[in-house]
Amino acid sequence: MIALWLLDTDSFGMIPRSLLNLLDSTEEEKSKVLRPADQRRFLISRIALRQALSNVFGGDPRAWRFIIGKSGKVNLAHCYGMPLADFSLSYSGKAMALAVSTSGPVGLDLEEAARDAALSHETVFPDHQFSDGEKKYLEQIPEKTRWSETLKIWTRKEAYSKLLGLGLHLDYSKLDVTTEPAQRSGVKIDTQEVSIAEKPYYLSLVSVQEAAETVDIRSPSLLSCVTC
């Protein structure tokens, strides 16, 4: 099972000390070196993650501990008897998506769908990160849909890389995800258009087949107490 939250981070007011107390000293120290906007996003994301993990697995949100893998992926330091537990976070604009899996690895990516007229596939995304098949596909579709299709492809690449825990260490040019839904050796890639605070986003969720059988979209009230 995968629990999924879609959050409008701009809707939260000042973060009360009661929620900041959920964080450990490492998280507090990291937040101090970030720019104010990045600091707020980091604090909200870590509070949300702790709340989400306890929402799914139970226990005290303060008890969760995290480690950084070789590729930079944040992992659970202790599984507490849940070897298949995993999570993934993604930000875009003023929105955040958060997935918690009980059934194996999960990868998630979120991209704002609104297009700036000055933007294009070539100016936003590095061309060498697309496979030959993907570039051919984008060249053949109508220009009015090319931007949205580019975003969908990019979210699939990002989410698949997060599933593997590789980030940008994965050679994206070797990964072709033009087909949707794409199936890759027992992995399901699902791309949807979602609305967060009445703005459109593309979201790709990548998981092992067992976890993908049930996706539970949960209420954003996960962090409603931030404004109390």
Stockholm file with secondary structure:
# STOCKHOLM 1.0

chainA/1-228         MIALWLLDTDSFGMIPRSLLNLLDSTEEEKSKVLRPADQRRFLISRIALRQALSNVFGGDPRAWRFIIGKSGKVNLAHCYGMPLADFSLSYSGKAMALAVSTSGPVGLDLEEAARDAALSHETVFPDHQFSDGEKKYLEQIPEKTRWSETLKIWTRKEAYSKLLGLGLHLDYSKLDVTTEPAQRSGVKIDTQEVSIAEKPYYLSLVSVQEAAETVDIRSPSLLSCVTC
#=GR chainA/1-228 SS CEEEEEEEGGGCCCCCHHHHTTSCHHHHHHHHTSCHHHHHHHHHHHHHHHHHHHHHHCSCGGGCCEEECTTSCEEESCCTTCTTCEEEEEEETTEEEEEEESSSCEEEEEEECCCCTTCCHHHHSCGGGSCHHHHHHHHHSCHHHHHHHHHHHHHHHHHHHHHHTCGGGSCGGGCCCCSSSEEETTEEEEEEEEEETTEEEEEEEEEEHHHHTCEEEECGGGGGGGGC
#=GC SS_cons         CEEEEEEEGGGCCCCCHHHHTTSCHHHHHHHHTSCHHHHHHHHHHHHHHHHHHHHHHCSCGGGCCEEECTTSCEEESCCTTCTTCEEEEEEETTEEEEEEESSSCEEEEEEECCCCTTCCHHHHSCGGGSCHHHHHHHHHSCHHHHHHHHHHHHHHHHHHHHHHTCGGGSCGGGCCCCSSSEEETTEEEEEEEEEETTEEEEEEEEEEHHHHTCEEEECGGGGGGGGC
//
